[in-house]
């Protein structure tokens, strides 16, 4: 690229912005309110989906890969094809420890995680890739069993695993196995989900009880000495999204509250929309066993990962229809309105506690539940 | 699925085959000549791209994920959209050790590996996802530098990194970092590459010197005490493919000879096409330094990975034009015709040595060069 050098004495003309400059400017506006990276070394919080993750993504990945598709910084990208057809494209790596837990395995998570990111963009998930990093010495029988879980998850999600890759690393270098999936789905022409379409007065919904997955995996490690009958909610959400969009076609925005939980995705929404999210603590559906375990662990279920739930924003006039649509689906029986969008305070999440008070809900800080997905 | 139970005495009718049965039958035909999995535990050979990899893929992945897109078992899948547009979709994980080597880094490999798989399907690579598995304690500065390599590789390849994921695992559990990429590209309507279109008499070409990447990485470990001026050939092949298809529009089939080398991809072609590949040892372009290092290592350059080369099959009347087209591109200066397709012996690769003899060239066995990509 050749630069125009102004002649001496000539006033500097304002050059038209290049596409890259425009994208960088949008990213800069977006970053304004985001946490800054202050660490010199990676630690577990950078993978926890909260503040440190956001700081790392901004500082390292977003600036390097600046482009229009990446700029919205959701869990996936919209690809527009020459025909005008739009695809959702997303990726996820699964490093959960242990690889089996009540309610599922790393195989289920690997498929559901990617399929759900694609579904949250309003797309119908269709195709999945699977790349395996296997540790030398990993039992083939165990691999077969994990792959059978992936097959089951793909069948339930209505997707095909169409391509893959296999690498083997030294003993001790992969905790058994890691699985990385990517997913592609077609976005119907009439679906346009975007945080920037969210308006004051809109309602915030969650499709069911929160915190089940994170707590189930933590307890499965057996390190805490707590026994409770809690299962991961890992599930494919494509069908639930279709039901919601049919019942509430004005749906503005969807997100699956995985790492960082409902609190973190609501913060991301508040910042992207530059609006306030006011949550109602009493309305949050939480299983008593999850609540109890969270009290012992000293964490708030609002920050705990889910793997089979969605948070939706719908216009007020469609809120009832949305709840009915979600509750009519097997995965949405405990769906509830949990909050409202307001003008003020912009970019923030506030929760009304049951006792007439309220407090600010920030993004997840640190990593209270490492390696849960 | 309900099964039709024949009445006693009634002759069993032949039921029409379900789609899944038809796919399984195709896979079964394909598997006939492939090596069988005999191991109970994963070892490095399962990730080396040769016989053990093929056996693992057949026994564990292919049967589980049986579907039309997966059935051809190339390095990627063709997705046909509702509009009729065709996409190529592929994934690759990079676990190379060390993460930097002469000529590139894990960042270059992660982008080129996926982009090249997409290009080998005749598609124009456009979008890439990147999922990072980072080890606790990995320096952020090092991550920035690897991401800068990915940015450079993406720019050279003409693709955008549009979505990603970041996970952190415990110290010691990822040798620094692993990177998993997936790629999507659009296949032009007039491009139809398929091993089944290969015919006796077709010529086999390679786009340049073989074995550079694998040898460069092995020497970079410094364990062998060999010093040689050998650089990895890691490069994006989309432009080279476009040049080839423009010069030789009848091109039948393409593949990048990564793990397992030219010998292994020729074996895969021979089996998929049910034809013989006759290679000419004297015609193989190999750098003297690579030849020398391979002699000391006791390996044949035919089995060593390349990361910036392609093997092409073209009809005989286009062979000359194909060589001219490849040599006219900066990445194809050493392109050469290296063999011919024949009827007999079907499914096999034979090499004519320089001394009038010939020998059978099998797929790679074992893992002479672990962790080179």
Interface residues (C-beta under 8 A of the other chain):
Chain A: X37 X39 X40 X41 X42 X43 X44 X45 X46 X47 X48 X53 X56 X57 X59 X60 X61 X64 X65 X67 X69 X70 X75 X76 X77 X79 X81 X82 X83 X85 X87 X89 X90 X91 X92 X93 X94 X95 X126 X127 X129 X130 X131 X132 X133 X134 X135 X136 X137 X138 X139 X140 X141 X143 X144 X147 X148 X150 X151 X154 X160 X161 X162 X163 X164 X165 X166 X167 X168 X169 X170 X172 X173 X174 X175 X178 X180 X182 X184 X186 X367 X370 X371 X373
Chain B: X37 X39 X40 X41 X42 X43 X44 X45 X46 X47 X48 X53 X56 X57 X59 X60 X61 X64 X65 X67 X69 X70 X75 X76 X77 X79 X81 X82 X83 X85 X87 X89 X90 X91 X92 X93 X94 X95 X126 X127 X129 X130 X131 X132 X133 X134 X135 X136 X137 X138 X139 X140 X141 X143 X144 X147 X148 X150 X151 X154 X160 X161 X162 X163 X164 X165 X166 X167 X168 X169 X170 X172 X173 X174 X175 X178 X180 X182 X184 X186 X367 X370 X371 X373
